[in-house]
Amino acid sequence: MKERNILWNLAALVIVIAGLSYASSLITMVLVAVFIAMVSAPAVLWLRQRGLPSALAVLAVVLGVAGFFTAVGALVGTSINAFVRSAPVYKARLDGQVDILLGWLRAQGLETYGIDLLQSVEIGSVMSIIGNLLGALGGLLGNGLVILIIVVFVLFEVPGMPAKFRAAFPGSEDSLSRLRLIAENVERYVMLKTFVSLLTGVVLGLWVAILGVDFALLWGLLAFLLNYIPTFGSILAAVPAVLMALVQFGPGVAVVVLIGYLVVNFLVGNVLEPKLMGHGMGLSTLVVFVSLLAWGSVLGIGGMFLAVPLTMALKIALDSSPETRWLAVLMGPEPKQGAPPEPAGGPPQESAAADPQPRTRSM
């Protein structure tokens, strides 16, 4: 009987995953809107505390978000068009540098069969992954109006959701506290990740601009956006900037650009982020990697951006039941020696479960 239940659960999981994949574009838009609303909620609360009516506070914040989307879309579109127009020039420079390298190696008596392949590589193919990412981001920006409408409805609905939940499910305070905990931790992660990503993008954009690399604004924007993708994001962000420096100035400046990316990403990923987010927000490295692949395959590029907050919400939900708590423990980081593992979402004194009063800024 137990084995049959496991099979039924696996079959249901397969159906759910297939449904998510089929409706991935719609689900991605809704999830992006929810996370934008999470980041925007503190600004709405701040305006309401200053005496602005709720409708005007939401309208002001949404207009600010719309302005950001418009600016990002204009920057991405203009930069990509300029890069496409300049691509033949950069291709000619790359061919010249490859010819110089091959000539030097042959003069040293070295075989160059493998390096000869570089002569058939174009900048467009080298940057194909970045192009796909920008195309997916452009698709999201193209649906910006729909996303903003969803953001408006979410921001208006959030204050009344606890009362609706209590009316629909009487005696469900534990479930409401758990949902509040999930929302608070995901909101905290999204806000901190946005701050860290913005800092990363600004620093790296200034770094490549100081070195004189073309399209510095585009590379800074890529560093900001791709920093939301764990592990691979920072690598993908470095590829086009380093390649552009190589084509424009040669290997010396390219190495300097690469060193800057390595230093900034090391400091941000290993010093700043752990200090801001804390141990209780963590997921194991393996879980982050697997979640990146899983959500990316189900929801596409958008799923890669949303992989960590979605997995974090899943971890907290699993921790709410004694039957699945062991999965939440396995998904988290290694517990400290001699101490029991912390519940998902952080220590008890930091969790919303210990605070029966809902926070106004919570989602």
N, C-alpha and C positions, 0 to 999 in steps of 0.2 A: 504493500500500500504506500509506504514511504517512497519507494523508488518510482511508483506511478505519479505521485505528487511532484517529484523532482522533474520528471519528464514533462508533465503539464506546465510547470513553471518555466522550463526551458523553451517549450513551444510558444508560450505566451510572450516570453522575452523576444524571441525571433520575430513574432508578429509585430510587437511594439517597435522594434528596431526598423523593420521594413516600413512601417507607417511613418516613422520619423524621417527616414530617408526619402520617402515619396513626397512628403510635405516639407522638405528641408528649407525651401526658400521662405515659406510662410513662417515656419517655426523660428528660423534665424532672425527674421524681421521682428517678431514678437519678443524674442529674448534680448536682442540688441536694444529695443525700446525699453524693456524692463530695466536693463542695466544703466541706460541713460537716465531713466527716471530715478534710479538709486543714487547716481552721482548728483542729480539735480535737486533731490529732495532737501538737502541742507540749505541750499540757496533759497528755495521756496519758504522753508521754515524761517530763515533769517529775515526775509522780506515781510512775512506775516507778523513776526515779532516787532517789526518797526511800524506796524499799524496798517500795512497795505492789505486790502481784501484778498481773499484766497484766489479769486478769479484773476485779478490783476497780477498777483505774485506768480501764478502759474504761467500767465501770458508773457510776462517779462522774461522769465527763465527760458521758456520755449523759444522766444524770439532770439535770445542769446545763443541757444543751441542751434537754431536755424542759421544764424550768422556764422557760427563755427563750421557747420556743414558746408555752407556756401563757399566760405574761404578755402576750406580744404579741397573741395571739388574744383574750384578755379585754379588753385595751386597745382594740384595733381594733373589736371587737363593741360594747363599751359606748359608745365615742365615736361610732360610726356611728348607733347607736340614738338617742343623745341629740341628735345633729345632725338626724336625720329628724324627731324630735318638735318641734324648735325651728325647722324650716325655714319654716313659715308666718309666724312672727314676723320672721325675716330677710327673707322675701319682701316683707312689708309695708314694712319699712324701706327696702329697695332701691327699691320703687315710689315711696316718698315722696322719696327722693333724686333719682331720675330725673325726677320731676315738678318738683322745684325747679330742676334743671339745665335742663329744657326751658323752664320759665317765664323763667328768666334769659336764655337764648339768644333767645327770642322778643321779650323786652323790648329786646334789642339789635338787633332787626331781622334776625336770622339765620334761614336756613332750617333746619328740624329734621327733614326727611324721613328721613334715615338714622338719626338718634338716636331717632326714634319707635319704631324696631324694638326698642330696649332694653326697652320696656314689655311686649313679648311674651316676653321671655327670663326663664326661671325659674332659680333657683339650681341646681335639680337638673339642668337641661340644661347649664348652664355647667360644672358639675363632673362631667359624664358620663364624661370620660376618667379622672378620678381615681376615680370609682366603679367603672369597669371594672378599673382597677389593683387597687383594694382587693378587688374580687371575686375576681380571680385569686390574690391573696395569701391570701385566705380559703380558696380551694380548696387551695392548698399546705398551709396550716395544718390543713385538714380531713384531709389525707393525712399528717399529722405522724407518726402511729404507724408507718405503712409506711416513711416516710423514716428514722425513728430506727432501725428494725430493719435497714435497709440500711446505715446508718452503723455499727452494731455489727459487722456482718459485714465491712465494709471495714476497720475499725480492727483486727480480729483477723487479717485476711488480709494486710495490708500487710507486716508483718515477713518473712513467708515468700515473698513474691512474687519477689524476685531469685533465690532458690534454685530455685523452680519454673521460672522463665524459662530459667535456665542448663540445667536438666535437659531441658526441652522443646526448646530450640534450642542445642545445643552449638556452641561457637565463635562465639557471637553477642554478644561483649562490647561491640562498637561499638553495636549496637542497644540493648543494655541501658543503656549510658551515655546514649544519646540519649533513651530513655524516662525515665531518671532526671532528665535535664536538663529535659524537658518538665514532669515532676511538680514539680520544685523551683521552676521559674519560675512555674508556675500557682499553686502553694501560696504563694509569696512575694507574688504579685499579690493573691490572695484575702485574705491576712492584712493586707497594707498597706491594701487598699481597705476592708476591714472597719474598721480603725482610723480611717482618714480619714472614712469615712461616719459612724461613731459620733461622732466629734468634730464633724462638720457638724451632725448631728441634735441633739446636746446644745446647741451654741452657738445654733442657730436656734430651738430650743424655748425656751431661756431668753430669747432676744430677744423673741419674740412674747409670752411670759408676762409679762415686765417691762412691755411695752406694754399689757397687759391684754386681749389678744385671746383670745376664747373657744376652747376645745379646743386649747390650746397643746401638750399632750402628743401629740395626734394629728398636729399639723403637724410637730412635732419627729420623730416616728416616720416620717412620710412623707419628710421630708428625709433621714433615715438610710437608708431602704429605696431611695428613688428615686435616691440618689447612686450606686448601682451601675449605673444606666443612663447611659451617656455622653451628654453634651450635653443631651439632652431631659429627663433626669431632674431636673436642678436647676430647669429651667423649669416642669415640671409640679408640682414641690413648692411653688413659689412661688405658683402661681395660687390655690389655695384659701385660703391664709393672707392674701394681699393682698385677695382678695374679701371674706373675713370681716372684715378690718379696715375695709374700705370700708363694708360694711353696718353695722358696729357703731359706728364712730367718725366716718366721713367720709373724704374724700380726703386730708386732712393726715396722719393716722396710717397710711393705706394706703401713701402715698409713703414714709414712714419705714420701714415693714415691707419694702417693695420694696428700698429702699437697703440695708437690712441683709442681705437675701438676695443682692443683687448683690455686696456687699463680701465676704461670707463665701465665696461660690462662686468669686469671682475669686481670692482668696487661696489657697483650697484647690486649685482647679484649675490655677492658673498658677504658684504658688509652692511649696506644700507637697508636692503629689503628684509633680511632676517631680523635686523634691529627694530624696524618699524612694525613688521607683521607678527613677530613673536613666534614662539615654538608651537603654541596651540593652534595656529592657523595652518600648520604645515601638512603637507602630504609627502609620502615617500617619493624618492626620485623615480623609482620604477612606476609607481602609480601615475605620476605626472606624465611620463613618457607614453605609457599605454593609453592614458586618457586623451592625450594629444592625437594619437593615431586613431583611436576609436571615435571620438567626437568629430574629428576631421573627415573620417570616411563616411559618417552618417550625415553630417550637416555641411560638409565642404569646408571652405576656407573660414567661414564664419564660426564653425565648430571649433577650429583651432584657436581662435581668439577667445572663445567662451569655455574652453576645456577645463581650466582650473576652477572657476567659480561654479560650474555645473557639477564637477566632481566633488568639490567641497560641500555643496548642498546635499549631494547623494551620501557623502560620508556622515554628515550630521543626521540625516534621515535614518540611515542604518543604525546609528548609535542609539536611536530612540526606542528600539525594541531589543529585549534581552536575547531573542533568537538570532538577531543579525548584528549584535554589537561586536562580535568577534571579527566580522568583516571590516567594521569601522576601525578597529584596532590595527588590523593588518594594513589598512590603507594609510595609516598615519606614519610619522617618523618613528625611529627607534626610541622606546621609552628610556628614561634615565634609570641608571642602576639604583636598585633599592627603592624605587618609587613606583606606585601603580600608574598605569597610563592615564593621561588626562582624558576627560570626555571630549568628544568631537566639538570643536568650536572654542576651546580654551578652558581655563580653570573655572571652577564653579563660581568664584566671586566675580568673574567677568561676564558670565553668561546671563542671558535674559531670563532664564528659568528661575534665577534667584530674585528677580525683580518682577513682582506681579503686576506692576503698573506699566502699560505699554508706553514706549518712548515715542514722542511726537515725530521725530525724524526717522523712525524705523519704517522699513518697508513691510 
